[in-house]
Amino acid sequence: MYGVIRLGRQDLPKSIEAYLNIPRWLPGRGAEQLLTQLELLERESHRIAESFYAKDIRDQDDHTAYLREQFPKVVPNATDVDVRPFGGEAEGDFFPDQRYVTGTVEYTVNGQRTAIILQINMDPVQPNDDCTACQVVPQKDGSRITIVPMGKSGEPNGMDIITAQHDRTDRSVVTVTTYGYDPTGKGGTGARPQLTVDQVAKLAADPNLRI
């Protein structure tokens, strides 16, 4: 963080100020030197960004590699498994102080392409107390898994969308959601086979999925 502050408050302003202090009538006016300094500052900003997000990128790669191996074990009838890069609002996208990551696992079952969406959140998630069809399953370690069924439009107590929410003892939350349709839209419209409740619960409870 110090490198970002120094770059924005010292290095960049000093380079521009030094250029502006050169009289306009002076031939060349140091324009080439300014461009060189700006190029160096740009390289430094990229280096700082790469260093800042290094852990996020490593975690993303770890999750991707782990799910690529683990998902077929939990869902043995799945083929052509494609674990997409984890990120925030978009694949591979991270921002400062990010507290969650989201990823998609695309796969084929019975010749139909579909996907699940997985989120790892470092903060507690507000429980849905109005869900009369939700099933709470206490775990041996004191955590709990809540099975949340919903309709396609988000209405409670449907069966088009099933989420397993694992509220962990460290207050982090992992959710795995399976759909009766392809949530990516890549496989077209129409019904799709969902994972079972046991399968989404097992994925949500996997201790290796954490940040």
C-alpha positions as CSV (number, residue, x, y, z in Angstrom):
1,M,0.0,0.0,0.0
2,Y,2.9,2.3,0.7
3,G,4.1,1.9,-2.9
4,V,0.7,3.0,-4.2
5,I,0.7,6.1,-2.0
6,R,4.3,7.0,-2.9
7,L,3.5,6.6,-6.6
8,G,0.4,8.7,-6.5
9,R,1.5,11.4,-4.0
10,Q,5.2,11.8,-4.8
11,D,6.7,10.2,-7.9
12,L,4.0,11.1,-10.4
13,P,3.4,14.7,-9.2
14,K,7.2,15.4,-9.0
15,S,7.7,14.2,-12.6
16,I,5.0,16.4,-13.9
17,E,6.0,19.4,-11.8
18,A,9.6,19.1,-13.0
19,Y,8.4,19.1,-16.6
20,L,6.1,22.1,-16.0
21,N,8.9,24.1,-14.3
22,I,10.9,24.0,-17.6
23,P,10.4,27.2,-19.6
24,R,8.2,26.7,-22.6
25,W,10.6,28.5,-24.9
26,L,13.4,26.0,-24.1
27,P,13.9,23.7,-27.1
28,G,12.6,20.2,-26.4
29,R,11.4,21.2,-23.0
30,G,12.3,17.8,-21.6
31,A,9.3,16.1,-23.2
32,E,11.3,12.9,-23.9
33,Q,12.5,12.7,-20.4
34,L,8.9,13.1,-19.0
35,L,7.7,10.3,-21.3
36,T,10.5,8.1,-20.1
37,Q,9.7,8.8,-16.5
38,L,6.0,8.1,-17.1
39,E,6.8,4.8,-18.7
40,L,8.9,3.8,-15.7
41,L,6.1,4.8,-13.4
42,E,3.6,2.7,-15.4
43,R,5.9,-0.3,-15.1
44,E,6.2,0.3,-11.4
45,S,2.4,0.5,-11.0
46,H,2.0,-2.8,-12.8
47,R,4.6,-4.4,-10.5
48,I,2.8,-3.1,-7.4
49,A,-0.5,-4.4,-8.7
50,E,0.9,-7.8,-9.4
51,S,2.4,-8.0,-6.0
52,F,-0.8,-6.8,-4.3
53,Y,-3.0,-9.4,-6.0
54,A,-0.5,-12.3,-5.9
55,K,-2.2,-14.1,-3.1
56,D,-5.6,-13.7,-4.7
57,I,-4.3,-15.2,-8.0
58,R,-2.6,-18.1,-6.1
59,D,-5.8,-18.8,-4.2
60,Q,-7.8,-18.7,-7.5
61,D,-5.4,-21.1,-9.1
62,D,-5.5,-23.4,-6.1
63,H,-9.3,-23.5,-6.1
64,T,-9.5,-24.1,-9.8
65,A,-7.0,-27.0,-9.7
66,Y,-8.6,-28.5,-6.6
67,L,-12.2,-28.5,-8.0
68,R,-11.0,-29.8,-11.4
69,E,-9.8,-32.9,-9.5
70,Q,-12.5,-33.1,-6.8
71,F,-15.7,-32.3,-8.7
72,P,-15.7,-35.5,-10.7
73,K,-15.3,-37.5,-7.4
74,V,-18.5,-35.9,-6.0
75,V,-20.3,-36.0,-9.3
76,P,-19.0,-39.1,-11.0
77,N,-21.5,-38.9,-13.9
78,A,-20.2,-35.5,-14.9
79,T,-18.0,-35.2,-18.0
80,D,-16.2,-32.3,-19.8
81,V,-15.7,-30.5,-16.5
82,D,-14.6,-26.9,-16.9
83,V,-13.7,-25.0,-13.7
84,R,-13.8,-21.3,-14.6
85,P,-11.4,-18.8,-12.9
86,F,-12.6,-17.5,-9.6
87,G,-13.1,-13.8,-9.1
88,G,-15.4,-11.1,-7.8
89,E,-17.9,-9.5,-10.2
90,A,-16.2,-11.2,-13.2
91,E,-13.9,-14.1,-13.8
92,G,-10.4,-13.3,-12.6
93,D,-11.4,-9.9,-11.4
94,F,-10.3,-8.8,-7.9
95,F,-10.4,-5.6,-6.0
96,P,-8.8,-4.2,-2.8
97,D,-10.1,-5.7,0.5
98,Q,-12.3,-8.2,-1.4
99,R,-14.0,-10.5,1.1
100,Y,-15.4,-13.2,-1.2
101,V,-14.7,-15.1,-4.4
102,T,-17.2,-16.6,-6.9
103,G,-16.6,-19.4,-9.3
104,T,-18.5,-21.5,-11.9
105,V,-18.1,-25.2,-12.7
106,E,-19.4,-26.1,-16.1
107,Y,-20.0,-29.7,-16.9
108,T,-22.1,-32.2,-19.0
109,V,-24.6,-34.7,-17.6
110,N,-26.6,-37.1,-19.8
111,G,-25.5,-35.1,-22.8
112,Q,-26.8,-31.8,-21.4
113,R,-24.5,-28.9,-20.6
114,T,-25.1,-27.0,-17.3
115,A,-23.2,-25.5,-14.3
116,I,-23.1,-24.8,-10.6
117,I,-22.0,-21.6,-9.0
118,L,-19.9,-21.6,-5.9
119,Q,-19.1,-18.7,-3.6
120,I,-16.7,-18.5,-0.7
121,N,-17.4,-15.5,1.7
122,M,-15.3,-14.5,4.6
123,D,-18.3,-12.8,6.3
124,P,-21.5,-14.2,7.6
125,V,-24.5,-14.3,5.3
126,Q,-27.9,-13.2,6.6
127,P,-30.1,-16.2,7.1
128,N,-33.5,-16.5,5.4
129,D,-35.8,-16.9,8.3
130,D,-38.9,-16.9,6.0
131,C,-37.9,-20.1,4.2
132,T,-40.3,-22.7,5.5
133,A,-38.9,-25.3,3.1
134,C,-35.2,-24.8,4.2
135,Q,-33.6,-27.7,5.9
136,V,-30.9,-27.1,8.5
137,V,-28.3,-29.9,8.9
138,P,-26.1,-29.5,12.0
139,Q,-22.5,-30.7,11.5
140,K,-20.2,-32.5,13.9
141,D,-17.8,-29.5,14.3
142,G,-20.6,-27.2,15.4
143,S,-21.2,-25.6,12.0
144,R,-24.4,-26.1,10.0
145,I,-25.5,-26.6,6.4
146,T,-28.7,-25.1,5.2
147,I,-30.4,-26.4,2.1
148,V,-32.3,-23.5,0.4
149,P,-34.8,-24.4,-2.4
150,M,-36.0,-21.6,-4.7
151,G,-38.0,-21.1,-7.8
152,K,-36.4,-19.9,-11.1
153,S,-37.5,-16.3,-10.4
154,G,-36.2,-16.4,-6.8
155,E,-39.5,-17.2,-5.1
156,P,-39.1,-19.3,-1.9
157,N,-39.8,-23.0,-1.6
158,G,-39.4,-23.8,-5.3
159,M,-37.1,-26.5,-6.7
160,D,-35.5,-24.9,-9.8
161,I,-32.6,-23.6,-7.7
162,I,-31.1,-25.5,-4.7
163,T,-28.4,-23.9,-2.6
164,A,-26.3,-25.6,0.1
165,Q,-25.0,-22.9,2.5
166,H,-22.3,-24.0,4.9
167,D,-22.0,-21.5,7.9
168,R,-18.6,-22.4,9.3
169,T,-17.3,-22.1,12.8
170,D,-14.9,-19.3,11.7
171,R,-17.9,-17.3,10.5
172,S,-17.0,-17.8,6.9
173,V,-19.7,-19.1,4.5
174,V,-19.5,-21.3,1.5
175,T,-22.5,-21.7,-0.9
176,V,-22.9,-24.1,-3.7
177,T,-25.9,-23.6,-6.0
178,T,-27.3,-26.1,-8.6
179,Y,-29.9,-25.2,-11.2
180,G,-32.7,-26.9,-13.1
181,Y,-31.5,-25.0,-16.1
182,D,-28.1,-23.8,-17.4
183,P,-27.3,-20.6,-15.4
184,T,-24.6,-19.6,-17.9
185,G,-27.0,-19.6,-20.8
186,K,-24.4,-21.3,-23.0
187,G,-26.2,-24.6,-23.2
188,G,-29.5,-23.0,-24.3
189,T,-32.8,-23.0,-22.6
190,G,-34.8,-25.9,-21.2
191,A,-34.6,-28.2,-18.1
192,R,-31.2,-29.5,-16.9
193,P,-30.4,-32.2,-14.4
194,Q,-29.5,-30.8,-11.0
195,L,-27.0,-32.1,-8.5
196,T,-28.5,-33.9,-5.6
197,V,-28.8,-32.3,-2.2
198,D,-26.1,-34.6,-0.8
199,Q,-23.7,-33.5,-3.7
200,V,-24.1,-29.8,-3.2
201,A,-23.8,-30.2,0.6
202,K,-20.6,-32.2,0.3
203,L,-19.1,-29.6,-2.0
204,A,-20.1,-26.8,0.4
205,A,-18.6,-28.6,3.4
206,D,-15.3,-29.3,1.7
207,P,-12.7,-27.8,4.1
208,N,-10.3,-27.1,1.2
209,L,-12.6,-24.5,-0.2
210,R,-11.7,-21.4,1.8
211,I,-10.0,-18.0,1.6
